Amino acid sequence: MKIALFLPNWIGDAVMATPAMRAIRRHFADAEIVGVMRPYVADVLAGSRLLQRAVLLGSGGGSRAREFATAWRLRREHFDLAILFPNSFRSGLLAWLTGAKRRVGFARDGRNWLLTDPVPAAPRREPRPVLDEYLRLAQAVGCTELSRTMELETTPEDEAILCRFWRQREPSLRSRRIVCLNPGGAYGAAKHWPSESFGELARRIACELSRTVLVLCGPAEQATARRIVQLADHPHVISLADTPPSIGLTKAAVRVCELLVTTDSGPRHFAPPFNVPVITLFGPTHIAWSETFYGRAVHMQQPVECGPCQKRVCPEGHHRCMRDLTVERVFEQVVAILAPGPARVSFRSSNDFPAAA
């Protein structure tokens, strides 16, 4: 049997798909499972044993000729089953063009006729955890061993790059425990916490808690990372901005840190697979959409009358949902997690996926 998994297009969603991928892997133990994904999603899943092979799609857009060439390449695979994690009409059309005998996905965007087994979709207005929705897809193909535990791996190459990064730094930086800050957010500016706030938080962690603070960044956040280091103005606050950026390096950095403080962006989901505590700063997005039920996560959100609005840019122009989230409040949570002695912060956890009614 040969199965195609059409994987999500967002970094965080790809991580949240791993519980469903694991369930599918276990249920179809003898099948060849092929991931159909964007190149950066392949970087997220590098090292994983959940897939035998990957077929890479274009990084975005692309000509019709290229898309049909991809469809033809997939058609020659002769898939028995295609499972669609994305909700788009485009993914449904691509799965249909592959000629897979059975095509399973959510009934959205007028694509029911492209699927052999459309799964009823929840109303868009009702926030439901993406992770649980992906597990519903696994249920739809017969999977019964369901868990919300996410999983990732790092590669030896990424670990070597991280080791080289630290060897090139002062010994005092390497001797301290590490707190990672992730200021990024491809979704839009509305998710961003001010650089000034990140800078002050970094300085306080370095000064008052004697940690090394490492500011993470992708290609689009390098200037922001440098700005945060400049604002912190402390020798134990550094960034990855001058190192060639890669998703694998970010995974490796998160894996060995003591705590991740992050906006609601893809790399926040790197913490749970490596059992790293994570504080996520939410602004315009509803927490329920990306709830992962991870037992070492703290969610922080400033209540505002206009939110959560789910907008990429603040429609009111004040961005209070992020600007009013104070450094003092966030630092208190950092201290509660890192302080020695009995736990001073309450974590919530539920890795058990509810059984089907």
N, C-alpha and C positions, 0 to 999 in steps of 0.2 A: 504494500500500500504506500502511496506517495501523497503527502499532505503539504499544501501551500498555506503558510500563515502570512497574510497581508498585515504587516505590523504598523503601529501608529506612527505619525509623522512628527510628534513632539517628543523631546528628550524625556521629560518626566513621564509622559504617557507610556513610553516604551518600557520604562522601569516598572510602572504599575501594571503592565501587561505580563510581567514575568510569572506571577502566580498562576495565571491562566495557561501560560505556555508550559509551565511545569506539569500542571494537571493533564494537559494534552499529551505531553511527552510520556507520562506514566500510563495513561489510558491506552495509547497507541504505541506500546513499547517496541513493537517490531517494525513500525512504519519509518519511512524516510521523511523527515520533516525539513522543509525548505522555507527559510524566511525571505519574504519579499519586502524590501525596505529601502529607505534612503541611506546614503553612505554614512551620515552622522549617526543614524540609529545603529548601524553596524558597529560604529566606534563605541557606542554605549554598551552593546552586548558582546564586545570583543572578549574572548576568554570563556564565554558561556558554553555549557554543554547541552543547552536546551535545543539547539538546532544542529543538523548535520551540515547544511550548506546555506549560503545566502545568494540571492539574486538582487543586485543593486539597481534601484531606479535612479533616474536623474535627480539631482539635488533640488529641483523645482522647475516648474514651467516645462519648457521643451517643446519641440515641434511635434506636429501630429505624426509625421513620418517616424520620428524617434519613438513615440509612444506605441505606434503600431508594430515597430520592430521589437520592442520589449514584449508586447503581447504575443507576437509570433514566437519569440524565444521561449516564453512561458508555455505556450501551447504545445511545443515540442516535448515538454516535460511529461505530458499525459497525467496530470494530477487526478487522483480519485476524489479528493476533498480539498476545498478552499475555505478557509475561515477568515473573515474580514473584520479586523479590529477597527479600522477607520469607518466613519459613517457616510462618507462622500459617495455621490453618484459615480464619480470617476473611478473609485476603487471597485465599485460594483461592476462597472463596465469592463474594467481590466480583467476581473475575475471571470466574467462571462466570456470574454474573448479567449481566455485560456482553454475553454472547453472542459473545465473540471466537472466531473460527473455530479458532484454535490457541492453547493455553494451556500455557506451559512454566514449570515450577518444580520445586523439590525435593520428593521424595516423603516428606513428614513430616506428623505430626499427623492421620493418617487422611484426608487430603484427596486421595488419588490419583484418586478418581473425579471430582473437580472439574477435573482436568488432562487434556488430550489427550496431552501429552508429559511424563510424570513423570520427573524426573532422579533416578537413585539417590543417596540421601543417605549421607554418611559417618556412622559411629556417633558419637553425641553424646559418648561418653566419650573419643574420640580428638581431641585438639586439632589443628585444621587452620585455616590462615589464612583468615579471612573473605574477604579480597581474592581469594585463589585460588579459593575456592568460587564467587564471583560470576563469575570468568572461566570457570569450568566451565559456567555458564549460557549465557554467550556462545558457547562451543564447541558447546553443544547445539543452537543455532539456526544453526550453520554458520560462525561467525566463525573466521577463521584468523590474522588480524593481531592477536596478543595481546601485551600488554606490561603490566608491573606499575606503570608510572609513573602516579601520581595527578595530577589537574589541578583547579585552581580558578581563579576570577577574582574581582577586586574590582570594585565599581561606582564610577563617578565621584562619586556621592553619598556613599558610605562614605569614599572618599579625602578628600573635602572636609570631612567631619566630623572625621576624624583631623587634618587640617591645622589646622582651627580649634582643636582641643584643644591642639595643640602651640604655636600662636601665643599662646594665653592663659597659657602657662607661662613661667617665667623663662628668659632666653636660655641660662643655664648648663646647663639641662636639655636644651635642644634641641641644644646644641653637642657633647654626648657621644654616643657610640654607645650603643645601647639593648639591654638584655637584658629579655625578657619572662618573667614568672613566671605560671603558670596553676595556681592551687590548687584548682580546682573538680573536680566529679565527680558527675554526676547518678545514677550507678549506686548509690551508697550511701556511708555513712561509712567503710567499711573501706578505701576507696581514698584517703582523705585523708592527706596528710602533715601533721604538726602545724603550726599557725600559728607557733608559736615557732621551729620549724626554718626555715620559709620566711622569717620575719623576720630571723633571724641570717644566713641565706644572702644575703638582699637587702642587708643592711648590709655584709657582707664584699665582695660584688661592687662595691658603690658605693665603699667605702673603699679596698680593695686593688687593684681593677682599673679604677677611675675610669670606671665606666659609670653611665648613668642606668638605673634599674630601674623598669619599668612592670609593675604587678600587674594582670592581666586578671581580669575577673569577668563573670558573668551576673547576672540578677536575684537568684538564690538565694545568690550568693557575695559580695554587696556588703559585708556586715558583716565577712566574713572578710578581704576585701581591705583594708578600713580598719584592721582589727586588725593585719595584717601590716605595713602602713605605720607604724602606731604602735609596734610592737615593733622595727622596724628603726631608727627614730629617726634618720633621716638625710635631709638636704634633697634628695638625689638619688634618693630612693625615693618613688614616687608611684603612684597607681592610677587606674583608670577608674570607681571606685565612685560618683563624683558626676557622671558623664556618663550620659545615658540609654543603657542597655545595648542592644546589638544584636550579632547574629552577624556582620553585615557589618563593624562597627567592629573587632571582634576579628580578623577576617581581615585587615583593612587594617593593624592594629597588628603582627600577626605577619609580614606581608609585608616590612616595612621594618626588622625587628629583626635583631640580630646573632646571637642565640641565644634559643631557647625552652626553659625548664625547666618541666616540667609533670607533673602526675599522669596516670594512665592514663585520660584523659577525651577527649571529642570534639575539643576544640581542638588536642590534640597532633597531629592529622592535618592541621592547616592548614599545618604547617611544610614537609612534603615538596613540595607543589605549588609553593611559592615558593622552594624550594632553600635553606631556612633550617636550620641545624643544630638538633637537638632532643635534649634529655636527658629521658627518660621514667622516672618513679619508679613502679615496679610494686609492688603489695602482694599482694592476695588473688587476682589474676587471672593466669592462665597466659599468658606472653608469646606463645606460639604462636598463640593465637586472633586476635590483632590485629597479627601480624607483617606489615610492609609492605615489607621488603627494601630500605628506603631507605638510600642510601649515606652519609648524614650523621646517622644516628641512633645514640644510645647508650642502651641499656636497662640500668637498675639495679634490682636486686631483692635484698632481704636474705633469705638462705635461713633458713627456719624449719621445724621438724619437722611443723607442722600445715598447711603451705601448699604450693602455692597452693590455697586452699579454695573459691574462686569464690563466696564469700558476700558479701552486701551489708553485713552487720554482723558484726564479729568474734565467732564463737561461743564463743571462749575468754575473751573479755573483756580481753585484754592488748594486742591490736593490735600485736604485736611486729614483724610484717612491715614496717610503716611506721615505727613508733617507733624501731626499732633501726637504721634506715637513717640514718647520721649526716650532719650538715651537712658535716663535714670531708671525707667521701668524695665527696659531691656537689660540693663546692667544688673538689676536686682535678680532677674531670672538667670543670668549667667552665673552670678555668685551662688544662687540656690543650687545650681547643678554642680558647680565645680568645688564648692566649699567642702572641706573634709568633715567627717562625722556622719551622723544619721541624715538620710535624705531629707531635703528641705523643700522639695518641689513634688507636686503630685502628677504622676504620669497616668495616662489612660492606655489600655491595651485590649485588643480583641482580635486575635489572629484567626478565629474560627469564623468561617463563612456560613451564614444561615442556610440551613437545609431547605431545599425546595418544598413549597407547600404541597 
